Amino acid sequence: DADVTQTPRNRITKTGKRIMLECSQTKGHDRMYWYRQDPGLGLRLIYYSFDVKDINKGEISDGYSVSRQAQAKFSLSLESAIPNQTALYFCATSDLPDSSTPYNEQFFGPGTRLTVL
Amino acid sequence: GDSVTQMEGPVTLSEEAFLTINCTYTATGYPSLFWYVQYPGEGLQLLLKATKADDKGSNKGFEATYRKETTSFHLEKGSVQVSDSAVYFCALSRWGNNRLAFGKGNQVVVIP
């Protein structure tokens, strides 16, 4: 079974609709992230969470909200979808860096392709 | 702020050719450096990493050396295969900073 799963994998919706993308992980990591990928722009961070009570905005949080329902679950919502939110969305997780592992390796889900018409 | 710059444009090359993808970075302190790979239809996965100057990361025939003097972490492979066709992302993470900063990625297409 995949360590980081995302649902749905593909979604087509209309402008103005509310959409929720879900992410679950079995890695036992405290940290979770949402990114969007656009051609030629790489990955941009939308929100991240260090634990259930901690939510932080990333580079491009406008138009998005998140909910950390449990350590293993982190959902991304588009309150009123617009066409320029058409993108590939990735969830990622990471463990807490420490002196023996000082880097922030992230583990990614397979992505959700969202199209807003 | 932290940033990563990758060479512009896709890379198309023949099987068994030598691959280089350039990556330079801007960051304070001593970041850790990564190459992630994204195969078609999949999420990103870590290809290799280096956590201090002069470290060489390697995996699946790919290598990259952390060069602090030139702030670079170029990815190389001596003989590519069709199965190496993917998008490659350079990234950095600073100790105490909770984010990965990604470059824009390079599409690599290997033709038989």
Chai-1 contact restraints between the chains, C-beta under 6 A:
chainA,res_idxA,chainB,res_idxB,connection_type,confidence,min_distance_angstrom,max_distance_angstrom,comment,restraint_id
A,G42,B,F102,contact,1.0,0.0,6.0,A-B,restraint_1
A,G42,B,G103,contact,1.0,0.0,6.0,A-B,restraint_2
A,G42,B,K104,contact,1.0,0.0,6.0,A-B,restraint_3
A,G42,B,G105,contact,1.0,0.0,6.0,A-B,restraint_4
A,L43,B,F102,contact,1.0,0.0,6.0,A-B,restraint_5
A,F90,B,G43,contact,1.0,0.0,6.0,A-B,restraint_6
A,P102,B,W95,contact,1.0,0.0,6.0,A-B,restraint_7
A,Y103,B,S32,contact,1.0,0.0,6.0,A-B,restraint_8
A,Y103,B,T51,contact,1.0,0.0,6.0,A-B,restraint_9
A,Y103,B,S93,contact,1.0,0.0,6.0,A-B,restraint_10
A,N104,B,S93,contact,1.0,0.0,6.0,A-B,restraint_11
A,E105,B,L46,contact,1.0,0.0,6.0,A-B,restraint_12
A,Q106,B,L100,contact,1.0,0.0,6.0,A-B,restraint_13
A,F108,B,G43,contact,1.0,0.0,6.0,A-B,restraint_14
A,F108,B,L44,contact,1.0,0.0,6.0,A-B,restraint_15
A,G109,B,G43,contact,1.0,0.0,6.0,A-B,restraint_16
A,P110,B,E42,contact,1.0,0.0,6.0,A-B,restraint_17
A,P110,B,G43,contact,1.0,0.0,6.0,A-B,restraint_18
A,G111,B,G43,contact,1.0,0.0,6.0,A-B,restraint_19
